[in-house]
Amino acid sequence: MNPSHRFLPGALLACLSLTCVPTQARESATALAAAPVTVNAGAGGSQQMRIGDGGINITNGSRQIRIGNGGIRITTGSKSIRVDAPIPRIHLEVGRTGHIHCHDGNEIVAIGHNATLPADRTACDVVAIFGNAVVHGTVSDSVVTVFGSSHVDGDVGNSVVSILGNTHIDSAVAQSAVAVLGNVHLGPHAVVGGQVVNILGTTTSTSTTVIRGGTVNLLSGFAHALPGLQAWSAHCLIFGRLLAPRLDVGWAWGVALALLAFYLLLAALFHEGLQHCVLTLEEHPGPSILAALAMVLLTPIVMLALVMTVVGIAVVPLFWIALFCAGIFGRVVTLGWLGGRLLRATRAGAAPPVVHVLAGGVVVLLLYMVPVLGFIVWALVGLLGFGALSYATLLTVRGARGTGARSQPGFAPGPDASAGPASPGMDSAASQTRAQSTGTDDTRTAEGSPSSGSASSGPAATAAGLDLTTSPRAGFWLRMAALLIDLVLVGFALAMIGHHGSDGTLLVLAGYGAVMWRLNGTTVGGIICNLKVVRLDGRPIGWETAILRALGCFLSLVAAGLGFFWIAFDREHQAWHDKIAGTVVVLVPKSRGLV
């Protein structure tokens, strides 16, 4: 009998003994893998089997069978047979369930960049998120990519899966090859033991490709625009922004500009309703935000109620259409409000509503390119506008919206809008509305001091006749100095009671501010910097206003501090939390006490 016929069965049995070790012999299998084992048989040790790191070596005189990393080699005298079927050196362990699994730490995982396995290496799994997986070596389990493509020309013991990416295979894959929103390319050396599954893409192969499980294609041909989507995910989505200054995301810029053009069309067609909602957001920012939050919370409840009534199921599609339209028009409202404020700073506030929306849209597009802030701005634009639209609708239904200034809705005029006949401008409307509700004149002289005739009138007037609502507004740097003093004071107090670190400091600072604003109208930092917080309607600050303003500070801070920087270019020097609470921070003369 040929020696290879005698030794090959023994060699194969030896291989199986290493991989199919029963549960009771787990320790023995581990010991075999840890140190070489030599078994001698016959006189003088003429027959020998050695198991070690180099593989399995069976020797009987001049006849030898070697199974290792180089494949299977059978030698008989001067004749030699070699089979190039490399066996990977993968550390395996038999668990309690009898399944073979890889040791921890033998995986390649990459987030934000490519995961590469060289040809002379092995791994249990190769995973890439927001990057490609390039596999030249041997993978005992699976290759998975999310927002990236898989390029495999090494053997894979399980499956190759690409989500929002392409799958390229030119080697043996034991199980399936899958691409979701991507294409599958199988080379001439590709052998797929399972199915080839393609969703929203195409599958290409050669005449020598082997697919044992068949091919499944769903909605083929949709992924022709996949490269642009992958570029957007790699350069925009992973950075938390909607746009990027790159040519490969030009389709995203096209969508953004098309939406802006649509918003301009809506502003031209529904300019009166737009002005109505912009005035609501200008004069009632706090209730508008609360209305938006209330609508978000009530929407699931309304949907559930409609479904439970059975009859209301027919209304569900109309309800969703109404919410969708309200969300789109709400973004137009926010862009118009933002553009109006910016144009007022350049003394161009009397421009048509379309120009306001255009100016606000350009600014928002620029903010969309800022990492993290881009997504925050996108959410805030929809939230503010939706809340303004909801609250304006509520005021209209209740009949609580007055006439006078609002009978001539418009956007911001020049700085002297309150003089002479009312011109179409938001500032004029807002000033007249505040004058009607507080009994004061909101105009100031060119030097920034209160105009004569309003110094001793209105509910905000003090005993000495000073109307705090018309006092000069505190600027950005002075307010930041007062905030820094309060922060140091709170930090020192927490350190005195044994609290170290920054955990909870902002929460304590907000509570300290709310109490001081309610009791004294200012904080210790405000006393040192001669600042006082007052309501625009002249009423005293109650607990609800103080708490709302303190909570609004977190909104000003979470948007990369933009709510505080708003003080620098706002006409009233209001931060976002001031607008939410309807307050301003004024300068009080040093000769006047703050308590």
MARZAVO-802389 format. One record per residue: x, y, z of N, C-alpha, C in turn. Coordinates in pm, whole numbers, plus 50000, padded with zeros to 5 digits. Each point is the difference from the previous one (the first is absolute). Layout:
N
XYZXYZXYZ...
! end
This chain:
595
500864988050000499145012050000500885012450000499595010349928500745012649996500095005950140501205004750044500125005550137499055011550025499725007749895499085011350023498634995150038499614987949948498694994750034499954995650145501164996450057500014995350139500055011650097500765010649966500205010750097498985011249989499435001949883499055011149984498794998650091499384988050014498884999150096500415003350142501204995550040500455003350135500215014950019500555006549898500205014550010498695007550011499024995949920498715006850006499334997850134500134987950056499444997450132500685008650105501305002249983500705008750095499495014349993499725004749879499435013649986498665001050069499144989949977498685000250062500084999350151501024993250049500144998950145500335013450063500575009249923500335013250056498825009649996499104998149905498895009349985498714995150060499824987150011498764994350053500244993750135500675006850086500274994850134498735000550081499604989350067498795000350082500185009350119498885003450061500015009350111500844995050116499974987050026500744994750114501505001049980500485001249874501455000449975500475013949965499335010250048500375013949966501395003350050500344995850122501315003050053501084993049919499744987949954500994992749921500255006949867498945004949935500175006949873500795012850018499755007150109500765012350026501464997050022500294989150070501384996350024500704996249871499304993049909500604996449872500365012349919499145010450006500275012249925501105008150063500244998050131500975008550070501424994949982500234986849991501364994749992500034988649900501134998249925500104989149903499904986550069499364990549931499864986350051500574990549897500864990850043500634990349911499634985950046499524991849907499624986250029500864991049912500794990650064500874990749929499394986250003500174992849890499504986249990500954992049914500124987150030500894991549921501384999550060500814991049949501354998250053500855011849963500685005550102500915011249975499305012849964498685000250022499285012349969499925002949852499884989349916499945002149855498705006449958498964998450081498715006449971499755010950104499705011949951499905011550091498905009349952499225005650095499015010549970500255011650094500195011649947500315012050079498935010649972499425005250108498975010449991500515012450072500075010949933500505012350061499565012249923500705011350024499645012549933500174999149849500964991649956500214998849856498994991449929499104993550072498994991649939500144985750046499654990449914500044985750028501034993749906500944992750057501064993749922500054985150034499654991249903499994985550019501144994149917500904992550066501184994749934500064984850019500314992849893500214985650006501164996949905501195000550056501184998049918500185011449902500034996549870500165010249896498685005749954498924994850056498685004849961499525010350104499445011149949499635011050090498735006749948499135003150095498785008049970500015012150092499965011749940500055012450078498785008549968499265003750104498825008749986500255012450084500105011349937500315012250074499605012449922500685011350031499655012749939500245000249850500974991949952500284999749858499094990949921499094992950064499094991149932500234985650042499744990649911500184985750025501114995049907501014993550058501134995049921500264985450035500004991349898500234985650017501284996449926500964994350072501304996749943500244985050016500374993449890500354985850000501284998349920501114998350069501284998649931500325012549923500164998649870500325011549915498795006849942498804994550030498775005849947499325008650107499385010849953499355009350093498725005249938498945000250080498715005749959499665011450094499685011649942499715011850084498665006049959499165002750099498695006249978500025013650069499895010649919500035013650056498645003550056499744995750119498765003250071500385004650138500415012650017500515004750128498984998450111500464995650114499174999150119500375011750090499135009650026500355011950077500364996650144500965007550051500394998450140499115008950086498824995250027499035007550079499854993150135500075007850105499854994450134498534996650023499704987450018498644995450019499844993950137498785000350047499714994250130498624993849996499854988450059498714993250004499285004150128498845006549986499275004850116499124989350060499235004150097499154990650072498884994649911499625008049897498934995549912500514991249888501324998249993500554991749895500315007449873499725013649993500285007849881501415005750008500665000849885501345005649995499895015049979500705007850080499965014649986501395005650018500175012549957501325006450006500245006050137501265001050033500355007050122499725014949984499635006650110499795014549998501295007149965499865011149931501175007849963500544996649864499444989949932500474996449866499065005349894499325011050028499125006449904500625013349956499645004349880500435012949948498755008649985499925010850077498855009049999500505014249974499445006649902500415013749965498765008649987500025011750061498905009749994500565013149945499495004049885500455012549940501194998449906500534988049985501104997649906499944985549954500894996249911499974986649941500554989550096499454987949990500504988450073500704990849901501304997750019500804992549903500604987750068499874988549932500604987650046501024995549895501315000550032501024996149902499904985249965500734996249893499904986349949500614989850095500965003950082500664990550089499414999750139498805005450017499385000450131498624993849995499514996250119498664994550014499255007850106498684999149997499175006950098498684992850012499355001850113498674994150020498955007549921499985013550015499045008649931500715012649954499505005849894500465013049951498775008849986499965011150076498835008850003500485014249973499335007049909500315014049968498715007949998499975011150075498865009150003500475013549951499315005549901500445012349932501404998149940500234988649942501264996949936499894987049923501044996449924500014987849921500734988850074499654987749968500694988250051500794993749885501314999450014500884994449898500634987450059499644988449948500414987250057500844992449897501284998450030500884991649919500344986950072499864999850133500294988250079498804991050014500014992150108498944990350025499165004450119498694999849983499045003750105499194987650033500024996150127499294987950040498515002050014499555012550022498575002350016499495009149888499735012750028499315008549903500755013049975499665006149887500465013449963498775008849988499955011150076498825008650004500445014549984499325007449913500235014449985498665007250005499995011750062498845008850006500455013749949499315005349899500425012349932501414998249943500234988849935501284997149937499894987549916501074997049925500024988549912500954989350053499754987449957500854988750037500764995349877501324999250012500874995049893500714987650054499584988249955500474987450057500634991649891501294996750016500644989949917500714989550084499644999350128500444989450090498824991650043500254988150047498914991050037499265004950122498664998250000499135004250110499194987950044500034997050130499324988250052498525001550018499465012249993498565001850017499455008449886499655012650025499335008249899500715013449984499695006749889500465013549971498775008749983499865010550084498815008450002500425014549988499375007349908500255014349982498665007250003499885009750090498795008150012500345014149955499275004949901500305012949937501424999849944500334989449929501314998649938500014988149907501064998849920500134989249904500764988250061499784988149943500684987950042500804994549881501324999750014500904994849897500654987250055499814988649930500524987150046500734993249884501194995450028500754992149902500734988650072499284993250088500584989150079498864991150048500314990950092498994990850052499315005850122498675000049997499165004550112499084988450035500074995250125499284987850038498495001949999499535011850040498565002150011499535010049893499395011050043499325009049908500825012549970499665006349890500525013349963498815009349987499985010750081498825008750010500425014449978499175007449927500185014549982498635006650010499865009550092498775007750017500285014249955499255004749902500245013049937501435000549945500374989649928501314999249940500024989049896501114998649931500154990149894500904988550047499824988349939500824988250027500804996949874501334999950013500894996749889500764987350037499834989449920500654987150025501044997749891501254998050041501094998149907500094985849948500984997349916500124986749939500374989150099500605003550114500374990050100499014999450116498875006649987499025000650109499234987050008499904994650123499214988050028499155003250123498705001149982499075003550108499224987550036500164995250125499344987850041498525001650024499555012250033498585002550026499395008449890499075008750039499305008449905500735013349981499775005949886500415013849972498745008550005499915008750101498805008150023500335014649971499225006149915500215014049964498685007550011500015010750079498805008050022500275014149948499195004549905500115013349941501345002149931500514989649936501265000949928500044989949888501184997749944500174990449891501084989950035499954988449936500984989450020500684996849867501334999950000500774996649881500964988650034500234991149904500884988550021500634996149867500964990750004500654995149881499564985749972500504994549890499604986449962500594989450093501065003450070500634990350091499575001750145499155009650027499515002150136499084988550041500144995650124499184989050053499105005550111498694998449982499015004050101499144987750028500224993850115499314987450030498585002150051499715011350061498685002050059499055008249916500425004649885499125008149916500125014850030499305007949920500085014750009498615005650027499915009550092498755006850033500205014949980499235006249909500085014449973498665006450030500025010550080498795007550034500175014549957499075004949914500025013949953501385003649944500444992449904501345001749945500135013349926501225005250000500335011949923499785013150069499615000050128499735012550070501265006850051501094992650012501195005150068500985007149908499545005549886500935007049912500515012950063499235005850094500445012150068500684997250133500394987450022500604996250127501315007250031500905002349904501255007150033499775013650065499015007449953499705012950061499484998650141499184989750024499494997750135501114995850093500944991849951501134996050083500895012050032500215008849903500815012150026499325008950102498665001249992499295008350098500104993950139499894986850011500094993750131501415001450059501034999549913501375000750050500435014150037499465010149931500465013750022498975008850070498764995450010498955008250064499394992750120499454988349975499274993050106500884996850119501224995349974500864996150111500445012150082499955012149941500385012350071498805007350056498814994749985498825006350056499595012749928500135000249868499605011849923499284995349874499305009449935499224996649882500755002649870500915009650000500725004049879501495000650028500784999649894501455001150011500515007149875501075007850011500555007149883500804990649910499324990349939500634990149916499164997649876500684996749887499294997749876499274986549999500534990150073499384986849996498704999450078499625010650070498685000650064499165010949933500265002249872499265010349927498514997349994499624987150000498574996949997499305005150125500694999850116499405005150123499805015249990500985006949942499835014549978498845002649904499854991449900498885001849908498664998650070499894990250087498754998350076499755012050090501065004750069499845011450092499585012649924500625002649886499645012049922498604998849941499614987949960498654998249948498965002550110500284995350120499085002750112499935014950032501155006849994499995014450026499175007349895500124996049873499175006149896498524997650026499664988050048498614997050033499525008650117500885002050099499645008750113499755014349953500815004849906499805013549948498655001149927499624989449930498705000049932498875000750102500124992250107498975000650105499945013750064501165006350022500025013450060499325010249909500134998549869499355009449907498504997749992499574987550010498584996849987499225002750128500634997450116499295001350128500705010250089500255011849946500795009850076499255005350122498675001249992499265005050115500024989950115499764987549971500094989950105501414998850055500995001749913501394999650046500285011450096499575012249968500205011550090499284997750132498814994449994499234997350121500784990550094500554989349945500754990350082501335005650047500675008149915501275006050041499805009550117498915007749997499705008950113499744992050128499334988649985499764991550117501304995050058500914995549916501304995350049500815011550058499865011849945500755011750050499515004250137498694999850019499435005450124499774989250106499854987549958499704989350095500944988249976501305001750016500914988749974499814988550098499815003350129499824989550099498784991449975498795006249989498824991849970500104992549868500715005749901500144993049872500794987150018501085000650077500804987950024499194989850080499285004850100499164990850079498914993749914499455007949907498984994449910500604989149912501235002049953500654989749918500234987350079500495001450123500234988250084498684992950031498945008050025498704994050028499474992249879500205005449881499544993149880500774986949979501305000450027500814987949986499524989250097499685004050122499554990350100498574995449975499165008849946498604996549981499754992149872500915000649904499774993249872499794984950018500854992850076499724985650019498664997550069499645008850093498724998150071498835001849904500095010249916498935002449902499904988349902501164995049956499984988749908499354987850064500354997350125499414988650070498505001750016499575012150032498565002550016499254997949868500595004549890499344998249870499894985349963501064992450030499964985749966499004992750088499935003550127499084993150092498555002649965499715011449941498605002749961499594992949873500944993449933499754992549876499565009449888498985008250027499535009349897501095010249966500825003450102501045010049977501184994849921500034987149967501124994749921500065006949865498855003449945499995006849871500605014050008500045005750121500545013550017501524999850017500564988350034501444999250029500855005049884499754995949874500825005549890499905015149988498795005550017499845014549993500745006950113500024993750117500705005750114501515000749973500554989449943501435000049970500335010049889499135001349903500225009949894500005014150058499075002550094499955013250063501275002850079500504990050074501245001950075501185002449906500044992849890501085001949904499995014049941498845004749960499905013649945500345010550106499554997750123500325009550108501495000550026500664988349993501454999850020500735007749892499584998649874500665007349891499795015050015498765004250023499745014350013500655005650126500124991750105500695004550120501455003449974500674992649912501385003349965500075013349926499015002749916499955013049933499865011250104499194997850102499825010150106501315002650072500724989550036501275001850070501025007349913500084996549873500935006949911499645014749984498705002949991499585013949991500315007950126499804993850115500315006850127501505002550014500804990049968501465001550010500515010249899499514999249876500435009649899499595014250034498815001750058499575013450039500895006050106500414992150096500895005150105501375003649944500494992049909501315003149942499945012449913498935001549923499885011749913499765012750079499334998950114499835011950084501345005350049500924990850024501335004450044500735007649890499634997749874500625007249888499095011149947498975003450076499055010749964499304997049867499734987349975499274996149880498784991850037499445003150117498914991950051498695001949927499855010749918498745002449930499904992149871500914990749976499974992049877498794990750001499594995249883498844990949993500274987050077498944992750034500184987550074500884989849928499944999849866500824990549925501485002550026500405012750009501405003350026500404995550140499105001550095500294995350137500234984950002499144992649930500154985549996501304996349929500355007149895501244997249928501225002450090499995011350072501135002850089500124989550110498874996550060500054989650103500424986649945499574996849876500394987449939501494999149973500605010949955501455000049974500774997650130499585006750107500694998250129499864985650049498814994449986499774986350047500824990049917500115002249870500824991249917501465000250044500495011750038501375000850050500144992650134498995001250085500054993150129499894984849983499354995649894499884985749975501374993549977501025007749966501334994449975500844998750126499535005450111500754999350126499764986450065501054992550034499814986950062499165001050128499144990550021499094998650115498945011249998500455012549987499065011150000499044999149882500444994049889499144999049883498714992750029500084988550066498794992550034499165007450105500665006750094499275007450103499205011449938500655007449908499305011049933498834994749919500214988749931498904994349922498804996850089500244994550118498904996650091499355012650057500825010050036499445012250058499185007949900500445000149874499235007349897498594994449989499904986849997498674994049992499205001950128500664999050117499285001150126499445014050022500825010349978499545013750022498865003749907500174996749871498955003649905498714992650025500084987250031498804992250028499285005350124500785003850101499385005650120499345013349973500665008849921499405013049967498714998249923500004990849904498784997649923498894994650089500354990850089498994994250089499425010550094500895008250059499515010050095499225011149930500425004049880499255010049925498614994849964499924987349964498684994149972499144999850125500604996750115499254999850125499475013950035500845010349984499565013650030498895004349906500084996149875498965003849905498684993250034500064987250035498774992850035499365005850125500825003450097499475005450126499595014649988500355006649892499655014149984500755009050095501184995350050500745007650099501015009449936500134999649871500985008549935499375013649973500655010450049499465013449989500145005849861499535012349986500135007349874501085010450017499795012049951501015010650016501214997049917501114997050070501274997949930499924988149908499234989950038499964988049920499045001249883499235010649996499145001949884500815003849877501265004050021500895002949890501254991350015499874987149979501164991350021501085003249900501244997950044501115002549912501284996250066501085002649931501304996850051500685012550049501224998350046500685010650074500295012249915499665012050048500355012349930501325005350050500265012349967501205006650048499915003550145501035006450055500045002750142499005010350046499465008049911499045010450040498594996249960499704987250005498704995349954498875004650089500305002850126498935003750093499595014449984500725007549924499665013949979499175001349874498975008350007499185002449883499044988449976499464999349879499064989349967500664986450008499204990250036500534986450016500384994549864501254996149987500484993849877500034985050020499944992449892499984985350013501324995050053500044996350125501244995150059499734992750128500804990050025499814991950121500335007950124501075008149995500365007850117498915009650038499395006349898498935009450029498844992950067499634988449945498884992650059500324995650140501224995050020500374995250134500055011550098500525011549958500115011450091498635005350038499105001149900498665004950031499264990250090500204987049976499334990150084500475001050144501335001550020500515001450136499515012950062499885010749919499525012750053498574998850048499164992349922498614998450041499874991850127500884989850015499884991150115500665005550124500995009049987500725005250115499745014750027499395006849904499765014250020501255008249982501024995249934501255007349983500325001349853500905009049970500515001649865501334992949992500134990849906501184991449995501165006149922499815012049949501085006249923501015006150092501235001049948501095006150074500695010249913500735009050062500715010249926501214994049934500675007949918501174995049927501094995850094500085006050120501034996350096499644987550077498794994649981499624987650068499285002650130499735012550039499305002850124498525000049976499174998350104498544999749984499505013449949498984999549917499435012249947499185006950107499865012749985499235007850097498544996749986499295001450108498594996950000499684986250045501014991050008499754986450046500784996850124500695009750056500854997350115499204997450125498805005050010499244998450124498674993449977499844992849891498734993449973500224985349984498904992150011500084985549979500224992650130499624987650004500124992150121501434996850037500955001649908501394997050034500715011950060499345011350014500655011850055500284998150147501185003950044500384998850139499515012150077500295000150128499545011050084500615013249958501214999749944500665012349958499645003749858499094992249935499555003549867500834994049889500844989950025500834993949897499304987549947499754999649870499384988549936501114990549958500134988750071501104990849973499894993649863498774998549946499854993649870500585008349887500195012950023500605008549897501425004050035500584993950102501385002950037500944993949896501245004949993500964994449904500204985150025500114992349890500194985650010501464996850026500234989650077501364995650031500574992349881501285002649971500654993649887500524986150032500584993749897500444986150011501114998350104501085008149990501164997950086499685002950146499165010050026499655003250138499184988750061499104994449922499194989050051500844987450021500964997649911500884988550018500885001750125500405012450029500795002450121499184997050125498745004350000499134997050114499764984950014499844993149887499804985650004501254992950053501175004849962501234994050049500135001850152499625011650049500035002350146499074990350072498804998349945499054990750062500514985649993500654996349890500524986549986501114997450101500895009750018501074998550099499414999150141498995008050027499375000050133499354986450028499264994749904499344987050019501044988950014501055000449917501054990050010500705000250135500255012150052500645001350131499094994650111498705003049989499064995150101499924984849999500004994049880499954985449992501284993750055501145006549974501264994850053500035000750153499375010050058499985001550145499214988850068499014994649928499194989350061500524986249958501174999749936500634987349969499694994349864499355007649913499694995249866501145003849906500554990149930501105002549908499604995149861500555006449900499664996649863498905009049947499624997749874499015008649934498604993949999499824988050051498694993649998499005007950082498915003949936498935007050070500235014850018501165005449957500275014350020499035008749922499744996549875499095008049918498584999650055499594988550054498664999150058499885008950124501035000050084499995008650118500035014649959500795003249896500075013949952498645004749949499284991249928498685003749951499025002250115500044991150101499125002050115500325012750078501315002650016500415012450067499505012349925500114999749866499535011349921498505001950011499234989149995498555001150007499565006150133500614995750110499635005450132500365014850009501195003749954500435013950008499175009149911499634995349880499185008249912498615002150060499474989650065498665001550059500025009350120501024998950085500025007850124500565014149982500995001449910500725012749993500085005849860499624992149900500095005049863501414999549943500974995550075501374999149953500774990550090501214996649958500874991250076501155008150059500904993250071501155007150056500855005949889500214992349892500735005449885499295011949940498674999649996499245011349948500115012350088500054998050132500165011450091501355006849977501054991949983501325005749979500065007449867499354994749897500045006049866498835009549973499195002950102498875009449988498994995249895499594987550011499044994249907498734996250074498905000049926498734995750058499174993449891499324989050036499134992849907498575005050021499375004549891498635005050009499184993849888498714999550021499084995349897499675011349905499814996549872499695010249900498625006250022499094992850065498685005750025499955007850130501145001250070500065008150120499544993350126499464987949991499534993150119501194994450078499844997850129501114994250077500274985549958501224995650022500404986449963499454990250103499154990849954499464989850087500814987249990499574990150078500724987349999499954993349863498845001249932499914993349870500975006349899500135013350006500935006749908501454996750033500325000050130501374997050041500394985849964499104990550024500314986049968500094997849850499085006349924500054998749854501295005949943500435011150056501255006149953501214991250034499984994050118501114991250040500064987649911498854994149968499994988549911500415003949858499615012149959500395004649868501495001749984500705002250111501475001249994500644987249947499414988550032500554987449949499844999249849498885005149946499825000449855501035009249935500275011450063501005009249947501384993750001500264991350097501334994050014500184987949911498964991749984500164987349930500265002149852499555010949942500245002849858501355006749982501044993850056501385005149990500125014350052499145003450099500065013350059499435010949912499354996349887499495010049908498955008950065499224994450094498985008150067500585011450080501224998450053500655010950072500665009949903500614994849893500605008949901498965008649930498744995750006498915007649938499915014150060500485001450122499955013250066500775010349920501084995949936500925009449936499365007249882499104993349925499455006549881498485001450006499384997250113498565002050014499735014750031498935005349943499695014250019499735003350146499344990950070499715002150141501054993650091501084994649939501044993050077499394988850085499084992849938499354988850069500684986949962500224991550098500414986349974498754991749970500214987649960498834991549971499134998250123500624998450117499194998150120499265012850038500525011649960499245012550021498765000249912500154995649876498855000049909498944990050046500464988650052499054990050049499215005350118500675006950091499345004950122499415013949983500285006849888499495013649981500685010250090501324998750018500745008950089501135006849923500555010650061501205006749951500895002950121501285001649974500945003950105500395014449976499745008750098500225014449984501125004650092500585011449962501005006650084499315009650094500344999350126499425008750101501085009850044499705013150009501025009750043500614996150135501275002950013500704996250123499435007150122499375011349978499445007250114498734993750052499484990349927498764993550041500324986550060499284996450107500194987050062499264989249924500514988050009499364988949930499194991250093499945003250130499264991850095498915008350064
! end
